[in-house]
Amino acid sequence: AHIQPSGTLQLPYKTNCDIVMRSFSKSMSDTISAAQDLFLKRIDVGDVVQGNEYVLITNNITQNVLWRRVRCVAGDEAKWRLVARNRDEFPDIFINKSERNSSMNCINSCHKF
């Protein structure tokens, strides 16, 4: 079956952007609110810097797209602790670096009008 688009969205032109994704989560509500469009640039796992925020696409079925701050796990180089800004509603998540399919850095965002 061929899927037809339900509409169009005019977005400002952004250089070095690989994908635009709409945020539907409140996990990072101090920085990004729900219904904001995120302009994302794909990066290598080795370019992920502890303490910075990223959109991660993982192999985990229940949490496959995550916007979180990345922290290293002491004593375990193969794991990351993913921390939300809104920690009351979104607990920390621990993943193996190998579970990540893709890491993306948010280079800009804008509200949908």
Wavefront OBJ file of the C-alpha trace (Angstrom):
o trace
v 0.000 0.000 0.000
v 1.222 3.474 -0.858
v 1.082 5.935 2.044
v 0.063 9.489 1.209
v 1.240 12.436 3.319
v -1.434 13.989 5.526
v -0.103 17.501 4.975
v 2.993 19.620 4.656
v 5.119 21.541 7.083
v 7.247 24.508 6.075
v 10.503 24.505 7.979
v 13.417 26.906 7.909
v 16.398 25.637 5.935
v 19.082 24.182 8.186
v 22.514 23.122 7.015
v 24.185 19.963 8.313
v 20.826 18.459 9.249
v 20.180 14.763 8.506
v 16.612 14.467 9.782
v 13.834 16.520 11.360
v 11.845 14.790 14.097
v 8.947 16.070 16.184
v 9.342 15.775 19.949
v 6.317 14.263 21.681
v 8.010 13.726 25.025
v 8.262 15.879 28.128
v 11.429 14.160 29.331
v 13.578 17.186 28.501
v 10.904 19.796 29.207
v 13.289 22.509 30.419
v 15.071 22.516 27.052
v 12.608 21.086 24.534
v 8.844 21.047 24.890
v 6.419 18.650 23.245
v 5.490 19.458 19.630
v 8.828 21.079 18.826
v 10.617 20.040 15.665
v 14.187 18.911 16.292
v 16.811 19.342 13.563
v 19.160 16.411 14.087
v 22.651 15.584 12.855
v 23.794 11.957 12.945
v 27.022 11.406 14.915
v 29.279 8.433 15.657
v 29.144 6.757 19.055
v 32.705 7.910 19.680
v 31.593 11.535 19.306
v 29.055 11.313 22.150
v 30.272 13.487 25.028
v 29.292 12.636 28.594
v 26.886 15.239 29.980
v 25.587 16.428 26.606
v 22.055 15.759 25.367
v 21.294 13.539 22.385
v 18.463 11.787 20.603
v 19.285 8.072 20.636
v 17.608 5.377 18.568
v 17.971 2.025 20.299
v 17.191 -1.640 19.671
v 14.967 -1.700 22.773
v 11.335 -2.108 21.643
v 9.746 -0.221 24.566
v 12.056 2.822 24.501
v 13.321 2.997 20.926
v 13.693 6.798 20.523
v 15.099 8.672 23.510
v 16.032 12.298 24.132
v 18.323 12.225 27.153
v 21.527 13.502 28.715
v 24.211 10.810 28.437
v 26.259 9.821 31.477
v 28.909 7.120 31.675
v 28.466 4.283 34.135
v 31.384 4.119 36.582
v 33.352 0.916 36.155
v 31.522 -0.150 32.973
v 32.780 1.406 29.729
v 30.141 -0.490 27.703
v 27.122 1.210 29.366
v 25.450 4.601 29.410
v 23.056 6.037 31.969
v 20.459 8.173 30.180
v 19.151 11.016 32.336
v 16.040 13.126 31.672
v 15.680 16.726 32.839
v 12.211 15.849 34.143
v 13.444 13.079 36.471
v 10.238 12.986 38.557
v 8.335 11.496 35.616
v 11.172 9.897 33.645
v 13.548 7.636 35.593
v 17.127 7.017 34.508
v 17.581 4.360 31.825
v 20.671 2.154 31.566
v 21.628 0.810 28.133
v 24.621 -0.899 26.587
v 26.299 1.302 23.994
v 25.824 -1.588 21.554
v 21.999 -1.278 21.892
v 22.140 2.089 20.156
v 21.406 2.086 16.434
v 21.998 5.789 15.969
v 23.012 8.886 17.933
v 21.901 12.335 16.887
v 22.869 15.771 18.090
v 20.131 18.419 18.096
v 21.496 21.360 16.110
v 18.323 23.470 16.331
v 14.631 23.336 17.175
v 11.471 25.260 16.364
v 7.839 25.247 17.464
v 5.107 24.073 15.134
v 2.687 26.886 14.400
l 1 2 3 4 5 6 7 8 9 10 11 12 13 14 15 16 17 18 19 20 21 22 23 24 25 26 27 28 29 30 31 32 33 34 35 36 37 38 39 40 41 42 43 44 45 46 47 48 49 50 51 52 53 54 55 56 57 58 59 60 61 62 63 64 65 66 67 68 69 70 71 72 73 74 75 76 77 78 79 80 81 82 83 84 85 86 87 88 89 90 91 92 93 94 95 96 97 98 99 100 101 102 103 104 105 106 107 108 109 110 111 112 113
